[in-house]
Amino acid sequence: MAHIEIWHRCPVCNRTHKSHGDAIACRNGHPPKAEKWAVGKGGKAVIIFNNYHPDSIHGINGALREADLSDIIAVRKVQLEEMMKGKSND
C-alpha cells in the first residue's frame, strides 16, 4: 500500500533529503552566486549577463543605458529623444 513521506528539498540545488537538517546543511554548503547589476539614478536595476552583446539590453552598455531610462512611457520618450539629439551633436 502507498504511504506518505516528507522529503526536504534544498532550495539551491533542488536535491531531496530525508531530514530538515540535512536540507539546511546542503543549502548552507553552496557558495553564493555573484551577479552584476546596472543601477540607475532612480534605483532602477537591470541585470548584466556576460554572454550578451555589450550593446544589447542585458549587455553592459545596454544595461547601463536602460537603468537610467524611466519606465514611464512619456518620460522615456523624452529621454530617448534627448539621447538621440546628443548623439547627433557628437
Secondary structure, 3 states (H helix, E strand, C coil): CCCCCCCEECCCCCCEECCHHHHHHHHHCCCCCCCEEEECCCCCEEEECCCCCCCCCCCHHHHHHHHHCCCCHHHHHHHHHHHHHHHHHC
